Amino acid sequence: MGSASIAQVHRAVLQDGTPVAVKLRRPGIVEKVDADLRILSYLAGLIELEFPDARRFQPTEIVSQFARSLKRELDLAVEAHNMERFARDFADDPTVVVPRVYWDYTNPAINVQDYIDGIPASQLDKLAESGLDSVALANHGADAVLKMILINGFFHADPHPGNVFSCRNNASPSSISAWSAASAMRGAMKLSTC
């Protein structure tokens, strides 16, 4: 279904027939990221040593913060917990659908969740053909983003068109769904509109 630098997403079916999306961390990615972070840390220290004026920018602290954020992103169970928080935050909003996490199968390397079929926001022609109300979708999306940032302080950190889907569900002819990666003011998660 999708592929990025850290993980891939595949469709699957549980033994009971439930369709799911399975996000798998790429094999060896933790070791690659750790090696890259060691190099960045070394370079940051070297910059502070060789260029005293650069110390005010705190390169080693920047790398340290980046490392903490990246390690959280590598842990797909953290992402699943973020999804559950997102679901609680939008429990009263029928235009936001958050897939259920299947904890029996989810761990730091695998995130298993309900599969939600939707039209990616990047496919405007398919959205137009679907009969979904694009103005309502835009309004729902804007409302969700404002609630995430201004009210909840917990937001989707990567809402590009490939992560945003629209779909028709039982609650509303146009609705929003969040799945995969959500983000606290200091974390990261994905947003989908379904």
C-alpha positions in Angstrom: 0.0 0.0 0.0 2.8 2.4 0.8 6.5 2.6 1.4 8.7 5.2 3.2 12.2 5.3 4.6 11.4 3.7 7.9 8.5 1.3 7.2 6.2 -0.3 4.6 2.4 -0.7 4.8 0.7 -3.8 3.5 -2.9 -5.0 3.4 -3.7 -8.2 5.2 -6.6 -10.2 6.6 -6.8 -11.5 10.2 -7.8 -15.1 10.7 -11.4 -13.9 11.5 -11.6 -12.2 8.1 -11.0 -8.6 9.4 -9.2 -6.5 6.8 -6.2 -4.7 8.3 -3.3 -2.5 7.4 0.1 -3.8 8.6 2.9 -1.4 9.0 6.3 -3.1 9.1 9.5 -1.4 10.1 12.2 -2.0 7.5 14.7 -4.7 8.3 18.0 -3.3 9.6 16.7 0.3 9.7 17.3 0.6 13.5 21.0 -0.2 13.0 21.3 2.1 10.0 19.7 5.0 11.9 21.9 4.3 15.0 25.0 4.4 12.7 23.9 7.7 11.1 23.1 9.2 14.5 26.6 8.3 15.8 28.1 10.0 12.7 25.9 13.1 13.3 26.9 13.2 16.9 30.6 13.0 16.1 30.3 15.8 13.5 28.3 18.0 15.9 31.0 17.5 18.6 33.7 18.3 16.0 31.9 21.5 14.9 31.7 22.6 18.5 35.4 21.8 19.0 36.7 23.4 15.8 34.3 26.4 15.5 33.8 27.9 19.0 31.3 30.5 17.6 29.1 27.6 16.5 28.6 26.5 20.1 25.9 29.0 20.6 23.8 27.0 18.2 24.2 23.9 20.3 24.9 21.3 17.6 25.3 18.4 19.9 22.0 19.2 21.7 20.2 19.5 18.3 21.5 16.1 17.3 20.5 14.7 20.7 16.9 16.0 20.3 16.8 14.7 16.7 18.0 11.3 17.9 15.2 11.2 20.6 12.5 12.1 18.0 13.8 9.6 15.5 13.9 6.8 18.0 10.3 7.5 18.9 9.4 7.4 15.3 11.1 4.0 14.8 8.9 2.5 17.6 5.7 1.6 15.9 4.1 0.8 19.3 4.5 4.4 20.2 2.8 5.3 17.0 -0.1 2.9 17.9 -0.4 4.6 21.4 -0.5 8.0 19.6 -3.4 6.6 17.4 -5.3 5.7 20.5 -4.8 9.1 22.0 -6.0 10.6 18.7 -9.1 8.4 18.8 -9.9 9.6 22.3 -9.4 13.2 21.3 -11.8 12.8 18.4 -14.3 10.3 19.9 -17.1 12.9 19.7 -16.4 13.9 16.1 -18.3 11.6 13.6 -16.2 13.1 10.7 -13.0 11.6 12.1 -12.4 7.9 11.9 -9.4 6.4 13.7 -8.6 2.8 13.0 -8.5 0.3 15.9 -5.1 -1.0 16.9 -4.8 -4.8 17.2 -2.4 -5.0 20.2 -2.1 -8.8 19.9 -0.1 -8.2 16.8 1.4 -4.8 17.4 4.9 -4.2 18.8 7.9 -1.8 18.2 8.5 -3.3 14.8 4.9 -3.9 13.6 1.7 -1.8 13.8 -1.5 -3.7 12.9 -4.7 -1.6 12.6 -8.1 -1.6 10.8 -7.8 -1.1 7.1 -9.8 1.9 6.0 -10.4 2.3 2.3 -10.2 5.8 1.1 -9.2 8.2 -1.7 -5.9 9.9 -1.2 -6.1 13.7 -1.2 -3.5 13.7 -3.9 -6.1 12.1 -6.3 -8.3 15.0 -7.0 -9.9 13.5 -10.1 -11.0 10.4 -8.0 -12.3 12.7 -5.3 -14.4 14.6 -7.8 -15.8 11.3 -9.3 -16.6 10.0 -5.9 -19.4 12.4 -5.2 -17.9 13.5 -1.9 -18.5 17.1 -1.0 -15.1 18.7 -1.4 -16.1 21.8 0.5 -17.4 19.7 3.4 -14.1 17.7 3.4 -12.0 20.9 3.4 -14.1 22.2 6.3 -13.8 18.9 8.3 -10.1 18.9 7.6 -9.6 22.4 8.8 -11.7 21.9 11.9 -9.7 18.7 12.7 -6.4 20.5 12.3 -7.5 23.5 14.4 -8.7 21.1 17.1 -5.5 19.1 17.0 -3.3 22.2 17.4 -5.3 24.7 19.4 -7.3 22.5 21.7 -5.6 19.2 22.0 -1.9 20.2 21.6 -1.5 16.9 19.8 -1.4 16.9 16.1 -0.6 14.9 12.9 3.0 15.7 12.1 3.0 14.6 8.4 -0.3 15.5 6.8 0.8 15.5 3.2 -1.7 14.4 0.5 -0.3 10.9 0.5 -1.3 10.6 4.2 -4.8 12.1 3.9 -7.7 10.1 2.6 -11.4 10.8 2.1 -14.1 8.2 2.2 -17.8 7.7 2.7 -18.7 6.0 6.0 -21.8 5.4 8.1 -21.4 8.6 10.1 -21.1 11.1 7.3 -20.9 11.3 3.5 -17.7 13.1 4.0 -15.4 12.2 6.9 -11.9 12.3 8.1 -9.8 9.4 9.4 -6.5 9.4 11.1 -4.2 6.4 10.9 -0.6 5.4 11.1 1.3 8.4 12.5 0.0 11.1 14.9 2.1 13.6 16.7 2.2 15.4 20.0 3.8 18.8 19.9 7.0 16.9 20.3 6.2 13.6 18.4 4.9 12.3 15.1 1.9 10.3 13.6 0.1 10.1 10.2 -3.3 11.6 9.2 -5.8 10.1 6.8 -9.2 11.4 5.9 -11.8 8.6 5.4 
